[in-house]
Structures are given as C-alpha cells and as structure tokens.
Amino acid sequence: MKVLARTATALAVAAAVVAILCKAGYEVVRPALIVLIALAHLEFSQLVARRFPIMVWQGVAAGAAFLVSQFYFYDSAFPLLFFALAVAALFLRRGSMLESFAFTSLGLVYLPMMLAYLLRIAQLHPPAGAGPSLFWLLYVVSLVKISDMGGFAFGLGSAKVFGRNHKMCPSISPNKSWEGMVGSVFGSCLVSCLLSGMTGFGFGRSIFMGVCAAVFGTLGDLVESGIKRECGAKDSATFMPAGMGGFLDMFDSLVFAPAILYSLILGVG
C-alpha cells in the first residue's frame, strides 16, 4: 500500500511539473526554481547542523544571493559571498571556525552552484519544431525523474520475482540495487529516444544522454543518502506525502546530472 501511494504521488508530481513546464515561461520558472533551491539548501543546512557546525541562515542567504545575482544581473557574486561567509564564521561560529566555514561553503557549492544548471538549461532556446519554450528543462528533468521511477520499479519488481537484489552500496543506501540501476538506464534511455524527434539527436546520442542521466542521477541520490546517513536522518524532511521526504530529497538526483547534460546539449547544438 505504501509503495502504491508513493508511486501515485510521484506520478502526480511528475504530471504537475510537466504541465507547468509546458505552459510557463522562463520568467515564471526562474523565481520558482530559486525559491525551491533555497528551501532544499535550508533542509541540507538544518540536516548537517544535527552533527556538525554550520551557519544555517548565512549559508542559505549566500546561496540565494548567488542565484539572484547570476540569473537576474548576469554576474556572479561568488568571491564576495565566500569572503562574507569567512567573516561570518570568524564572528558567529559554533564550534570550530574552520569546520563552520567548510560545511557552509560545501552547502553553497553542493546545491545553489550545481542546481544553477537547471536555470542555465531553462535559458537554452528550444530546438526547431519543439513546442514548449522550456523544452530542454523538460527534457532533462524527464530523463532524470523517469530514471528514478524506472530504478524504483525494476528494483522492487526484481525483489518480488527473485526474492533478492544485488545491492549496489549497502553501507550508504540499502535500497539501491544493480537491478534498479538497469531500470534507471532503461527508463531514461526510453524517454531520450522517444524525444529524439524533437531533440534532433541520433539513436546513439539519445542513448548516451539517457545513460548519463541515469548514472549521474543515481550518483546524486547516493551522495544525498550518504549525507543523511552521516547526519543520522532517514529523510531530509517530511514535506512530501507518502514518505517521499522533503525538498532536498526531491532534488537529490538533479544535483549532478543537469551540469553534465547541459554541457552535452551545448556540445551538440
């Protein structure tokens, strides 16, 4: 029953995201993404604060300032923000100044800097003949999230049919399996091939994009699982229904994949 609820919730969220990306423009999606990234950054900071010294609100403010400066004023305030965090760590530290500055800087790079590629992808012009103006963002998010669903379905199905799974990284994420990885690759490659008529990618390029989405999406999921395990938490928060966690859990597979796919899209087009 819990599995059905989680699957239904994931499909409903995916349908809502697709509908928004098909209708909304960059000027609407940009502030929404900045707010969501800031909320994920806040969850990360609060999670780390359970075990390690970190400047929660200073780090989140620096991350939001980075995104706003880069995508509204076309300039990066990154060096200034790092200087501000160093000064804040000197006077507002909890525990070691070095640790506080290091963990706060990690959060700034790990989330706002990496997830900024979602905004860069949203700025790309759609290929000729593609409908939505945010086509590339829809493409990348679809590849990664369908990969997530494929991994979940294949992993669960394999466990039911064969009675066991071959664990990928049991010390980090006990639920991740190699069977699920096969499902992740299958799901993302299927979507990439189905959209090849719009992307203009050949079969080989479509498969390569799908494999990259699955591999780097899974890596993002594993890194977040490792962070949660290190901080003694099962989920980053309980915002999402059906045990799907919070904003950070929603973005985990999208932390690394967009940066790679952005470079590959530009390399082709």
NORLINVEN-V809576 format. One record per residue. SS is DSSP state (a for helix, b for strand, c for the rest). NEAR is the number of other ideal C-beta (glycine too) atoms within 8 Angstrom. Layout:
# NORLINVEN-V809576
<<SS	NEAR> <SS	NEAR>>
This chain:
# NORLINVEN-V809576
<<c	4> <a	7> <a	7> <a	7> <a	11> <a	12> <a	11> <a	9> <a	12> <a	13> <a	9> <a	8> <a	10> <a	11> <a	8> <a	8> <a	10> <a	10> <a	8> <a	9> <a	13> <a	10> <a	6> <c	8> <c	7> <a	9> <a	5> <a	8> <a	14> <a	11> <a	7> <a	8> <a	12> <a	13> <a	8> <a	11> <a	16> <a	13> <a	9> <a	16> <a	16> <a	11> <a	13> <a	14> <a	16> <a	9> <a	13> <a	13> <c	10> <c	9> <c	7> <c	10> <c	10> <c	13> <c	14> <a	10> <a	7> <a	12> <a	15> <a	12> <a	8> <a	13> <a	15> <a	12> <a	10> <a	16> <a	14> <a	10> <a	11> <a	13> <a	10> <a	6> <c	6> <c	5> <c	6> <c	6> <c	10> <a	8> <a	6> <a	7> <a	12> <a	10> <a	8> <a	10> <a	16> <a	9> <a	8> <a	11> <a	14> <a	8> <a	6> <a	8> <c	12> <c	7> <c	7> <c	7> <a	8> <a	7> <a	10> <a	15> <a	12> <a	8> <a	12> <a	17> <a	10> <a	8> <a	15> <a	17> <a	9> <a	9> <a	16> <a	14> <a	10> <a	12> <a	15> <a	13> <a	10> <a	14> <a	14> <a	10> <a	14> <a	13> <a	6> <c	10> <c	3> <c	10> <c	10> <c	4> <c	4> <c	9> <c	6> <c	10> <c	6> <c	14> <a	12> <a	11> <a	12> <a	12> <a	11> <a	15> <a	12> <a	11> <a	18> <a	15> <a	12> <a	13> <a	18> <a	14> <a	13> <a	16> <a	16> <a	13> <a	11> <a	14> <a	15> <a	9> <a	9> <a	12> <a	12> <a	6> <a	6> <a	6> <c	5> <c	5> <c	11> <c	7> <b	9> <b	11> <b	8> <c	7> <c	3> <c	9> <b	11> <b	5> <b	6> <b	16> <b	13> <a	9> <a	12> <a	16> <a	13> <a	9> <a	15> <a	16> <a	14> <a	10> <a	16> <a	19> <a	13> <a	11> <a	12> <a	16> <a	11> <a	6> <c	11> <a	12> <a	4> <a	11> <a	11> <c	8> <c	9> <c	6> <a	7> <a	6> <a	9> <a	15> <a	11> <a	9> <a	14> <a	17> <a	11> <a	12> <a	16> <a	18> <a	9> <a	11> <a	18> <a	14> <a	9> <a	14> <a	13> <a	13> <a	11> <a	13> <a	12> <a	10> <a	11> <a	12> <a	8> <a	7> <a	11> <c	6> <c	8> <c	3> <c	10> <c	14> <c	10> <c	6> <c	6> <b	12> <c	6> <c	9> <c	9> <c	10> <b	12> <c	13> <a	13> <a	15> <a	13> <a	12> <a	13> <a	12> <a	13> <a	12> <c	13> <c	11> <a	16> <a	15> <a	9> <a	10> <a	14> <a	13> <a	8> <a	11> <a	11> <a	8> <a	5> <a	8> <c	5>>
